């Protein structure tokens, strides 16, 4: 893991690509070491919205596997800075709540395409080296699609939402092939345990517009995000340069998020005082896992 990665996956909001910094994980205890296996590579890209307002375009590369110490990502433009870090064992994705330019703040999809071919370089627990190159033609989202998942209920910064509320978003456009929703507590400072749910709403078709999550509690601020996906390539069998088998998935994603509050009556004054901080931090957060549509749409 890179040292300066205090938060989970994407959530990055500053300009430009940085050059020439790779991060390799230090040796781990021998009891955890295992042979490197690369299971899946997912790349999605598209527009991000916050409370219905466009913010930027992003690219979200994720690697799943085991026995992987570190992953760096480079493009034809150079090495991308601190792009991939381990979030859960065997899963690597864009880092940080602090600005980290490589994955977000692109002004257009064309600027993402200008990265050219993307190469993932792996260092394994046992010192193995391997690499995977994804050609531009295999992840390029092209001109993209119109429409984004507008959150109908709750409204951004709405207070007094019931802990048993049904969340609602706009009707998916015809191009949408998968939906992902994420719900987490805001401002807990503990990214490993504040995620309530991330994935396809259970038991519903892609055309769904409502979801009734479980587990919300009073006196809590929540971050709710919705993604619409168009799958470009789903689980295409491939091999790394070291002849390791993996599957590749790519897609176009349109993302939106809002904040809302499930308070007890007595908590309203405290929540009102915290609003500026909540909004400021939320603008640095993009999504909970960047896994893309591979598992939900399979």
Residue pairs with C-beta under 8 A, 6 or more apart in sequence:
1 23
1 25
1 70
1 85
1 86
2 23
2 70
2 82
2 85
2 95
3 23
4 82
4 96
4 98
5 82
5 85
5 95
5 96
6 96
6 97
6 98
7 95
7 96
7 97
7 98
7 191
7 285
8 87
8 97
8 191
8 288
8 289
9 60
9 62
9 87
9 93
9 94
9 95
9 286
9 287
9 288
9 289
9 290
10 58
10 60
10 93
10 94
10 96
10 103
10 104
10 285
10 286
10 287
10 290
11 96
11 97
11 104
11 284
11 285
11 286
11 287
12 58
12 94
12 95
12 96
12 98
12 99
12 100
12 101
12 102
12 103
12 104
12 105
12 284
12 286
13 55
13 56
13 99
13 104
13 105
13 283
13 284
14 99
14 100
14 101
14 105
15 101
15 105
16 101
16 105
17 75
17 77
17 78
17 80
17 81
17 101
17 102
17 115
18 80
18 81
18 101
18 102
19 78
19 79
19 81
20 78
20 79
20 81
21 79
21 81
21 82
22 72
22 79
22 121
23 70
23 72
23 82
23 85
24 69
24 70
24 72
24 123
25 69
25 70
25 86
25 123
28 69
28 125
32 125
33 67
33 125
33 126
34 66
34 67
34 125
34 126
35 67
35 124
35 125
35 126
35 128
36 65
36 66
36 67
36 68
36 122
36 124
36 125
36 126
36 128
36 130
36 244
37 65
37 66
37 67
37 244
38 63
38 64
38 65
38 68
38 122
38 130
38 132
38 240
38 244
38 246
39 64
39 65
39 66
39 90
39 246
39 247
40 62
40 63
40 64
40 65
40 235
40 246
40 247
40 248
40 249
40 294
41 61
41 62
41 63
41 64
41 120
41 132
41 134
41 246
41 247
41 248
41 249
42 60
42 61
42 62
42 63
42 64
42 248
42 249
42 250
42 251
42 290
42 291
42 292
42 294
43 59
43 60
43 61
43 62
43 118
43 134
43 139
43 249
43 250
43 251
43 292
44 59
44 60
44 229
44 250
44 251
44 252
44 253
44 290
44 292
44 293
45 57
45 58
45 59
45 60
45 109
45 112
45 139
45 141
45 252
45 253
46 57
46 58
46 109
46 141
46 144
46 252
46 253
46 254
46 255
47 54
47 56
47 57
47 58
47 144
47 148
47 254
47 255
48 54
48 55
48 56
48 57
48 58
48 104
48 255
48 256
48 286
49 55
49 148
49 254
49 255
49 256
49 257
50 256
50 257
50 258
50 282
50 283
51 151
51 156
51 157
51 256
51 257
51 258
51 259
52 148
52 150
52 151
52 156
52 256
52 258
55 283
56 104
56 105
56 106
56 107
57 104
57 106
57 107
57 108
57 109
57 111
57 112
58 103
58 104
58 105
58 106
58 255
58 286
59 103
59 104
59 106
59 112
59 115
59 139
60 93
60 94
60 103
60 253
60 287
60 290
60 292
61 73
61 83
61 84
61 93
61 94
61 103
61 118
61 120
61 290
62 91
62 92
62 93
62 94
62 289
62 290
62 291
62 292
63 71
63 84
63 91
63 92
63 93
63 120
63 122
64 90
64 91
65 90
65 92
65 122
65 246
66 89
66 90
67 90
67 124
67 125
67 126
67 128
68 86
68 90
68 92
68 122
68 123
68 124
68 125
69 123
69 124
69 125
70 84
70 86
70 122
70 123
71 84
71 92
71 120
71 121
71 122
71 123
72 79
72 80
72 83
72 84
72 120
72 121
73 79
73 80
73 83
73 84
73 102
73 118
73 119
73 120
73 121
74 80
74 118
74 119
74 121
75 115
75 116
75 117
75 118
75 119
76 115
76 116
76 117
77 114
77 115
77 116
80 102
80 103
81 100
81 101
81 102
82 95
82 96
82 100
82 102
83 94
83 95
83 100
83 102
83 103
84 92
84 93
84 94
84 95
84 120
85 92
85 93
85 95
86 92
87 93
87 289
93 289
93 290
93 291
94 100
94 102
94 103
94 104
94 290
97 281
97 284
97 285
98 284
99 105
99 284
104 286
106 112
109 141
109 142
109 143
109 144
112 140
112 141
113 136
113 140
113 141
113 142
115 136
116 136
117 133
117 134
117 135
117 136
118 133
118 134
118 136
118 139
119 131
119 132
119 133
119 134
120 131
120 132
120 133
120 134
121 129
121 130
121 131
122 128
122 129
122 130
122 131
122 132
122 240
123 129
124 130
128 242
129 242
130 240
130 241
130 242
130 244
131 240
131 241
131 242
132 238
132 240
132 241
132 246
133 241
134 248
134 250
138 232
138 233
138 248
138 250
139 232
139 250
141 232
141 252
144 252
145 173
145 175
145 230
145 252
145 254
146 173
147 170
147 172
147 173
147 175
147 228
147 254
148 228
148 254
148 255
148 256
149 169
149 170
149 172
149 179
149 226
149 227
149 228
149 254
149 255
149 256
150 169
150 170
150 256
151 167
151 168
151 169
151 170
151 224
151 226
151 256
151 257
151 258
152 168
152 169
152 170
152 209
153 165
153 166
153 167
153 168
154 161
154 165
154 167
154 224
154 258
154 260
155 258
155 260
156 258
156 259
156 260
157 258
157 259
157 260
157 261
157 275
157 278
157 279
158 260
158 261
159 260
159 261
159 263
159 268
159 271
160 261
160 263
160 268
161 260
161 261
161 262
162 262
163 216
163 217
163 218
163 262
164 212
164 216
165 212
165 216
165 262
166 210
166 211
166 212
167 181
167 183
167 210
167 211
167 212
167 213
167 224
168 209
168 210
168 211
169 209
169 210
169 226
169 256
170 209
171 207
171 209
172 179
172 206
172 207
172 209
172 228
173 228
175 230
176 206
176 228
176 229
176 230
177 206
177 229
177 230
177 231
177 251
177 293
177 297
178 200
178 206
178 228
178 229
178 231
178 251
178 293
178 296
178 297
179 200
179 201
179 206
179 208
179 226
179 227
179 228
179 229
179 296
180 198
180 199
180 200
180 226
180 227
180 229
180 291
180 293
180 296
181 197
181 198
181 199
181 200
181 201
181 211
181 224
181 225
181 226
181 227
182 195
182 197
182 198
182 223
182 224
182 225
182 226
182 227
182 257
182 287
182 288
182 289
183 195
183 196
183 197
183 198
183 213
183 216
183 222
183 223
183 224
183 225
184 194
184 195
184 196
184 198
184 222
184 223
184 288
185 194
185 196
185 220
185 221
185 222
185 223
186 194
186 221
186 222
186 223
186 259
186 278
186 281
186 282
187 221
187 274
187 277
187 278
187 281
188 194
195 288
195 289
196 213
196 215
196 216
196 222
197 213
197 215
198 288
198 289
198 291
199 291
199 295
199 296
200 296
200 297
201 208
201 211
204 211
216 222
216 262
217 262
218 262
218 263
218 264
218 267
219 262
219 263
219 264
219 267
220 261
220 262
220 263
221 259
221 260
221 261
221 271
221 274
221 278
222 259
222 260
222 261
222 262
223 257
223 258
223 259
223 282
223 285
224 257
224 258
224 259
224 260
225 255
225 256
225 257
225 258
225 287
225 288
226 255
226 256
226 257
227 253
227 254
227 255
227 256
227 287
228 253
228 254
229 251
229 252
229 253
229 292
229 293
229 297
230 251
230 252
230 253
231 249
231 250
231 251
231 293
231 297
232 250
232 251
232 252
233 248
233 249
233 250
233 251
234 249
234 293
234 294
234 297
234 298
235 247
235 248
235 249
235 294
235 298
236 247
236 248
236 249
237 245
237 246
237 247
238 245
238 246
238 247
238 248
239 245
239 246
240 246
247 294
249 292
249 293
249 294
250 292
251 292
251 293
253 292
253 293
255 286
255 287
257 282
257 285
257 286
257 287
259 278
259 279
259 282
261 271
263 271
